[in-house]
Amino acid sequence: MARRFDKRGERQLTRSSSRPVAIIQTLTDVLDLTAVTLATGARTPLRMLVKPAVDRFFSAMVAAHRIWEARNTALVSALLDAGDHFVDVGAHLGYYSLIAAERVGARGRVWAFEPEPENHRLCQLNVALNALEDRIAIHRLAIGDRNQSPRLFRVRDNHGAHQLAQPYWDGHDATGLGVDATSLDGFARSDPAMARIDLVKIDVQGYEVKALLGMRGLIAANRERLLVLAELQPFLLRTFEDDGAGWTGFLELLGEETTTVYLVEQNPRVFPEVRAVTADELDAMARELLRHAEVLDVYRDVGLEVLLAFSATGAERLESKSPFKT
């Protein structure tokens, strides 16, 4: 069920909510929101505030259908147990963080990283709306391979497509917004609880290999159990080819980490299973996407959704818990 909020509706929510008034009143700073009860199968219903009037992809889809990326949603739910630790890199409005927090329960932990100020603010509101502040820690940071201050290029009508890769079409702003970035390994040194992680989701529009390179220590420490769900976008990765964080860098990382790669196809009519693929097969798919992208701009946004397991034990965990044939 979706419900629209203007200023009058926001004040109404403030009066009726059991959340602290000071938190809910922050809604009066954000206009034209829609409240949605998600259809994710969560035991405790989850609610989200989205902005379909200005975000015609994620927010519009969730407002209309109450779910996003059904296969990834099912995987995140299935792969997490009570007490697990989940890291959400590119948290956007907090969709996967909310799902994870409900799954891991009071003994679990969720870290959400979102560098864009408006998305970060709405992510905070969504966590508060579901009274999950004790499980989800939200940080206004980009995640890469080191501490730095890159520029984030925002998209006017697709607020989940802001990117640190060089923009390539008119929908992005020209100058970008300076943001703070760190690596997961670096962040974990300041937060000992992150020494153990069970599942990481990475959706960062071309910065995903930098994020993976920046968590090599965590991969080594959690190899037996860790799984990483990542969307790889070959066209955007070309921006970072020269510094080892492009598609070639990803293939090299696979070889170094002895990784099992599973392809996650969002359309089950194309591939009904989550299937293991070789690095050569994945490389061929990426090169095919790049060939199409040279002709049709729409292919520049197409990614390959993969699940990475870094040990035989991790692969067995995935295959035993996946809701899809592997």
N, C-alpha and C positions, 0 to 999 in steps of 0.2 A: 504494500500500500504506500503510495506517495502522497505527500502533502506539501503545498507551496507555502512559503513564508515571505511576507513583506514585513515592514517595520511593525505593523499592527499585530501580525501573526507572531513575530518574534517576541513582542511584549507579552502576548498571550502564553507562549511557551514558557517564558520566564516565570510567570505567575503560577503555572500549573506544574512545573518541573520540580522534582525532589532534589535536583542538583543545586549546588550553591548558587545563589542569585548572581553573585559577582562573575561567575564563569559564564552562565547562560546569557547575561546581559551583553557579553561580547558579541553576541549574534547581531545586535543592533548596528554594529560596524559593517556587517556583510549583508548586502541586499539581494533579493531575488533568489533565495535558496529553496531547495526542495528537500523535504525530509522523507526518507525511504526506509521501510523495514525490509532488510535483505532476505532473499530467498535462497540461503546458502545451506540450509539443513542444520544450522547451529542449534544446539540443545536450548540455549538461551537466546531469544530473538535479538538480533543486532540491528541498530539503527544508524543511518548515515545522513549527513547533510551534504547535498551535492549542488552543482550550479549549472544546470542544463541550458540556461539562457545564454551563457557565455562560453560553455565548454561542450562542444557538439559531439564529442566522442565518449569518453568515460562517463561523464555526468549524464549525458542524454541517454546512454545505454542503460545505466543503472536506474535512472528515473523511470524508464519504460519497462524494463524487464527484471529489475531488482537483483541482478547478478551480472558479473563480469568475468569473462574467460572461464567458462564453466569447467573445462577440464583442469586448468590450473587451480581453480577453487577446490575442486574435489581432491586433487593431489595434496595441496597444503593441508587440508583437513585430515586426510588419511595418514599422512606421514608424520604427524605430530601427536605425541602422547602427553599425558599429564606430567608436569614437571620439566618438560623440554624447554630448550632455549632457541628462539627464532630471531633472525636478523632480517630486516626489511630495508634493502638498499634501493632508494628511489620509491619512498613510501607513498608519495602523492597525497591523497586525502585519507589514507590509513586503511583502505579496504582489506588488504591482506594482514595488516597488523591486528585489526579487530578479529578476523577469523582465527588467527593464530592464538591470540590472547584467550579467546573462548575455549580453544582446544587445550592449551597448556595448563589452564587453571591457575589457582592461587599460588601454587608452588613453582610455576614456570615464569619465564622472563621473555619479554619482547623488546628489541631495540629497533626503533624506526628512524631512518635518516632521510630528510627531505630539505633541500637547500632553498627552494623558492619560497619567499615570505608568505604569499597568500595561501599557497598549498599547505605550508607548514602550520599556519594559523587555523585553517579548517581541519587539518589533521588533529590538532590539539582539541578542537571543539568536538570532533567525533569521538575521540577517546573519552572526554568528559561526559558526553551524552550517554555513553554506555558504562560509566563508572568503572573504567578500567585503568585509571591512573596508577594503581598499585602494581600493574603488570607491564605496562607499556611506557618505556622511556623514549621521548621524542627529541631528536636533535636536529637543529637547523644546520646541517652539514652535508656537503657532497662527499662521496666516498670514491677514492681513487687509489693511486699507488704511493702517495706521499703527502706531506703537508704542503699546501700551496693555496693560491687564490686565483682560480680560473674564472672565466666569464661564462655565465649561463645565458644562453640565447632562448628567449621565450617565444611561444607561439600564441597568437591572439585568440584563436578559437579551439585550440586543443591543448589544454593545460596539463595533460600527461605526456606531452611531446617536447617539453623544454629540454634543451640539450647543451652539453659542454663541448660537443663536437662542432666544428665550423658549420654555420648554417648554409643551406644550399637553395632555399626558395624564399619567395617574398613574404610568406606567412611569419617568418621569424623577425624579431627586432634586429636592427642593424648593429647596435653597439654592445648589447649584452649587459648583464648585471653581475658585478663582482660578488663572488661567494667564497666562503671558506671551505676547504677540502682537507680531508685526512685519509689515512688508510685504516682498514679494520684492525690490522696488527697494531698500529699506533694507538688507536682508540682503546683496544683491549688492555694495553699497558696501563691505562688510567682507570679502567673498570675491571677489576679482577673477576667479576662474575661472568664476563664474556670469555674467559679462558675456555669454557665449555660451550660449544654451539652444536646444534643438531641439524638445523635446516636454515639455509640462507636463500633469500629471493633477491635477484638482481635484475632491475629493469631501468637502465640509465642511458638509453638512446646513444649508443656508440662508446660509452665509457666503461663497458662491462669488463673488458680485458684488463684495464687499469685497476678496476676493483678486485679482480681475481689475483692479479700480481701483488696487490697490497694486502692480501690475506694468506700469503704462503705459510707464515708461521702458524696461523690458526688451522690451516689445512693439515699441516704436519702434526699438530697436537691433537686433532680430532679425526684423523684419517679413518679410523675404524667405523665411525658412525655417520660422519658428516655427509650431507647431500646439499647440492647447490642447484637451484632452479633459476635459469638465466635466459633472457632473450638476447640473442646475438644478432646484430644488424650489420651485415657485411659492408653495405655502402657507407654507413657512418664510420665504421672501423677504419676505413681508408685514411681518415684524418690522422690517425695515430700510427700508421704503418712505419714511419721512419724512426720512431722512438721505441719500437718493439712492443707496442700495445695495440697493434692492428690484428687482422685475421691471421697473418703468419705467426705473430706472437702467441695467439690463442692455440694454434696447432702445436707450437713448440711446448707450451705449457702442458698440453694433454700428454705429450710424450714424457716430459719430466715427472709428472705426477702419477703416471700409470693409471689413467682415468678411464672408467667405463662411461660412455656417453649414450644417453637415451634421448631419442627425438620425441618431442611432445607435440603432436598435431592437434590444433584446436578444433578442427572439423573431423569428427569421428567417421564421417562417410568417406573421407580420403584415406585415413589410417585409423582403423578401429582400436589399435593397440598403442601403448607407449613402447617403442621398440628400440633395442640397442642398435647402434650404428658404428661403423669404423670411422676413424679420422679421415680416411680417403673418401668415404661416402659423404661425410659432412662437407668436406672441401669441395666436392663436385656440386653439391647443392648450392653452396655459397657462390661458386663461380657462375652457376646458372642464373642465380638471382642478380649478380652483377651484370651479366650480359643483358638481361631484361631491363635493368635499371638504366643502361646506356641509351635505351630506346624509349622507355616509358617511365616518366617520373614517379608514377604510383609505386613502382617496385623499389624505390629508394627507401621507403618506410617499412618494407617487408623484412621480418626477422625470422630466425630459426630458434624455436623454443627448445631448450635442452635441459635435461637433468644430468648432473655430474655426480658420480660416485667415485671415491678415491681409494677404495679397497674392495676386496671380494666380500667382506662383511657388510660394507655399505651397500653394495649391489644387491646382496641377498635381502637386506632390510627393505630396499626399494621394491624388489620383486614380490616380497611377501605381503607388503602393505598397500601396494598400488591398487586402486579400485579398477584399473584397466589391465587387460592382458599385456604381459611383457615378454 
